[in-house]
Amino acid sequence: MSQEQFWILLSKKIAGEASEKELAELEFLLQQHPEWQYATQNLRDMWVAPAAVDTADEEDAYLLHVQRMKELGVDFRDNVLYAYTAEELQPVKHIYSKRKWYIAAAVAASLAGIFFLLTPLFRQGSNTTANVKKQQNEVSTNHGSRTKINLPDGSIVWLNAGSKINYDENYGISERNVTLSGEAFFDVVKNKQKPFIIHTSNIDVKVLGTVFNVKAYPNDPTTETSLIQGLVEVTIKNRENDKIILKPNEKLIVDNHPAPFLQGKGNALKSEHAVLVNQLKPNRNDSTINEIQWVQNRLVFDDEPLQEIALRMERWYNVRIEIRSDRLLHKRISGSFVNENIDQAMEALSATGRFRYKRLNDSILINP
């Protein structure tokens, strides 16, 4: 399937004119090309967002997109599905009412040129704060905040709440090493001579140039690497001889708490991290990838234990959550939050999970 066909199907979907067969075909394309998910979500958000101009000025708004692309150096007619003159867009109101997806295709395709040729857009929350210590080349985020980092070589990192990344002053000169504690989404500039290496407490991730997500919070039960595009090589700290190569749409899960076992004639007690490689599963509702939803300020749970959900919500909303029931710890819940505050999120979760909660300032107590 061509990328042009993908944009036709996406345009029909966001305009509400796609058939069931076309929606199924679009979902198949997204599964085959998970790296398109990020741009797809942004385009969908822009289409459904309130218009910045009056309806009568739709033509001007479209032509403004064209002009901005030209100013950015993007060859519009080589990178869009449709290219219209002002005459071809007249009258806009008539075209829009007769064939909504036609206009959606034009807008989506113009934006696609920017999304696929330039850095993806990261919409930071209003409460985003970053503490940058230039002398130590350290960037950290507090709970309740996220931030975007531009590394010296042009690589881009999105840092999730409660995370920290460090890199040496010589980064990009002789090597590209970073140390991560927490979660980050990486868009790494390709450089075969200088591999990009991420060091976490339990794994090292080596790449040449690719797009992927690493979740390595010290207090989490697992460390995860989710590959969107390219290839990565993962080394597990107590299994240095094992090199795990991930392909696009694969997720590596490493247990942070090694299981002890007896080895050798002397029955020496050793420990080893459990390792699992899974396929990334698109969200059942919209085919997006849950592991990178946070980059777009979306908090998504898909059939996850309440115990793990509580950890993520603590970082996301900067609160403390205590579950006062062993039975509820493993109760599996699904949910998706975009602009909801902590009270709205807890109200929705309690209804879905059938539990009671009480909020005391920045603490939340959960009971059956």
N, C-alpha and C positions, 0 to 999 in steps of 0.2 A: 504494500500500500504506500502511496506517495504522501509526502507531507502536505501537499495541496489538498488531497482528499480528507486528511485529518482536519484541516482548517474549515473545509466546507461543513463537515459533520459537527464540529464544535460550534460553528456559527449558527447552525440550525438548532442545536440544543439550547444555547443561551437565549435564542429568540423564541423558543417554545414551539418550533415547527418541525422537530425531528420525529420520524416514525420510530416504532419499536425496533425495526430492523436496523435503522441508522444508529440508534442509541447503542444497540448491541455491538455494531461494528466499531463505534467510537470507543466503547469500553475495551474491546479487543486491542485496538491500537494503543490505548493508554497502558495496557498490561504489557504489550510488546516494547513500548518506549516509555518507561517510567520517568526518564529525565524530562519528558514534556509536562509532567504533572505540575511543576512549580509555575511555569508560565501560564498553563491552563487555568489555574486557580486565580492568578492575578487578573487575567483577562475577564474571567467570569465576574470577579468582584467589581471591576471597572464598568462592566456592562450593566449590572444591576444597581450600581451606586446611583444616587440622585444626580441628575444632569447638572453640569456646571454652567450650561447655557440654556436659553429659552428654546422651546421646541421649534419655533420659527427659524432659529439660527442653526439648525442641524447641519446644513450644507457648509456653513462657515466653520463649524466645529470640526467637520471631517477634513476640510481643506487645511485647517490649522494643523491637524495631525500630520498631513503630508509635508507641510512646510517645516515642522519641527524635525521630522526625520531627515529632510534634506540638510538642515542646519547641523544635525548630528553626524552627517557624512554617510547616512544609510541610503543606498540606492533603492528608492521606493519601488520602482517597477520591476526590479530583479528579485525583490524579497517579499512581495505581496501576491495574493491570489488574484485580486482584481485591482486595476488602476483606472480611475474614472476622471474625466475632465469635468469642469463645472457644468457644461451643457448636459453631460450624461447623468448628472445628479439632479437635474430639474425634472419635475418639481419634487423636492425631497419628501414632502408630506404624502404625496400620492404613492411614491415608491414604498415608503415605510409602511403605509397602511395595507398595500397590496402584497408586499413580500418583505417581511421584517428581517428575515435571515440574510437578505441581500445586503442590507446596510450593515447588519452585524458582521458579515464576512469582511466587508471593507474595513470597518473599524478594528475588528480582531486581527486581520491580516496586517494592517499598518502597525499595530502595537506589537505583533509577533516579530516584526523585523527588529524592533528594539530589544525585546525579551531574549531573542536567540542570538543576537550579535553583540549585545552589551550586557553588563552586569545585571542580574535579576534584582528586582525591586524588593527592598525589605522595609516594611512599614513598622517603625518602632512605636511602641506604646508611649503614651504621654508620660508615664511614670518611669521611663527607661533612664537608668543612670549607670555610668561606667566610671570606675576609678582607674586611672591610667598612671602608672609609675614609670615615667620615661627612663629614669636612670636605671631601672631594673628590667625594662622591657616587659612589664607585666600589665595585663588587662584583666579586670575582674568585674563581675556583676553581682549586685545584691539580690536577695530573694525579692520577687515581684518586678524584676526588670530584665531587659534583654538589650543587646547592643550589637553593632556591626563594626568589624575591624578590617582595615586595609593593611596588609603586610607589605614590607618593603619591596618584595618582588612582584607585587600586583595581585597576589592571591587574596581571596576574601574569606573572612570567617564571621559567622553569626554565632554569638555566644548566648546561650540560654541562661535562665535565672540561676543564681547561686553557683556560678562557674568561674573558672580562672584559667588563663593561658599565659605561658611564659615563652620568650624566645631570646636567644643570645644577641648581643650587639653586632656580631658578625653574620647574622642571619642573611642568607642570600648571596654572601660573598664566596664562601667556601663550602657551605652546607645550608640546609634548610631544616632545622630541628625545632620543634615546639613541644612544650609539655602541657598537657591538659588535665584539669580536674573539673569534672562536671560534664556538660553537654555542648557540642558545637557542630555546626553545619559548615562544611568546607567546600569552596570552589577554588581548586588549586591550579595555578598557571603551570603549563607543561614545561619541564626542563629535564631532559634525559641525563644530563651531566650532574645535576644536583637534585637527587631524590628528596621528596618532602616526607619527613618522618614525624609522626605524632607519638609521644611517649605518655602512657598512662600508668597507673599503679600496677596493672595486671597484663597489659598488652602494649605492643608497639605496632603502629600501622605505617607501612611504607607505600608511597605512591609516586608516580611521575607527573601526573596531571589528571585530575578527575573531580567528580562531585559526589560527596558522601556525607554521612552523619555519624558521629561518634558520641555515645552516651556512657560516661565513665564517672559517675558520682561515687565517692568512696563508701558511702553508707548504703548504696543500693545492693540488692542481692546479685545483680549481674552487670557485666560490661557489654555493650552492644555496638556493633559496627554495621551500618546499613548503606549499601552501595547503590547509588542511583545511576552513575555513568562512569565508564572506564574500568580499570582493574586496580585492586589493592592487595598487598601482601601483609598478612597479619602474623606476628610472632607472639606467642604466649610466654610470659616471663619464666615459668618453671618448666617450659617445654621448648627450649630454644632451638632444638633440632627439627621441630615441626613448623613448616611454613604453610599457612593456609591462604590460598588464592581465592578471592571473592570475585564473582562476575556480577554484571548489572542485575539488579532486582533480587540480590541475595543479602541475607542478614546473618551475621555471626553473633552468637550469644555465648559468653564465657561466664561461668559461675565464679563469683568473687570470693567464695569460701571453699578452698580446695578440700577434697575428701581424702582423709588419711587412709593409707593402705600399707601392708607389709610387703617388702621386696627383698629378694636375694636370700642366700643361705643363712645369713645372720638375722633374717626377719627384721631388717631395718625399717623403721616407720617413716614413710614418705607421704607427701601429699601432692595432688595434681588437680589442676582446674578442669572441671567438666566443660566440654565444648559441644556446641550444636550449631549447624548451619541450616537455616530455613529460607524459603522463598518469601519475599515481601508480599503481603496480601493487601490488595487494594481495598479501601473501605467499601463495605457492602452497599452503602447508600449512594456514593457519588464517584467511586473508583479512584479517589485520591489516596495518597500514601500517608498513613497516620504518623509514621516516624518523623516526617519533616513538616507536619502541620504547624508546629510551634513557630517555625520561621515566619509564618504569616499571622502570628498572634492568635492562633487557634489552639485550644486545649481539647484534645480528642482522646476518648477512652473507647476501646472496642472490646467488650467482653473481658475486662481486666479485674483482678482482685481488688477489693476496696482498700486493702492494706497498701498496695502499690499506688492506687489512685490518690490516697491521702498524702503520700510522699510528694507526688507531683503537684498537688494542689498547695501544699505548704510552700513550695518554692515559687509557684506561679502567683499566689496571692499574698505571700509573706505572712502566713499565719501558722499556728501550731494546732495540729489535729490529733486528738486522742480517741482511739476506738476502744470502748469499754465492753467489748464482747468478743470472745474468741470465735464464735460462730460467724460474726460479721467480717472478720479479718479476710476470709477467703471468699466472701460473697462476690460474684462477678457482675459487673455493671458496665453499661455502655452510655456514652454521653458526648456531647460536643458543645463547646462554649467559645464565643467570639468576643462579645462585648459585655457579657454578664459580669456583675460584681460577685464577691464571695457569697453574699446572702442569696442572690438569685441562683447561683450555681449549687449551693447546698440545698436549697429548696427543691430544685429539680432532681438532684441525686437522691435526696431522702424519699421523694415520691417514687422514684424508680426502684430504689433498693429497699424500700419499706423499713426505714429505720427513723429514729428520732434524733434530733441534735439540738444542742444549746450552745449559743455563742456568748463568750465572756471576753469582751474586748478583742484581743488578737488570738484567743484560744477558742477551739471548737471541740465540744465533747459529743461523741456519737454513742448512742445507746439503742438497744433493740426496740 
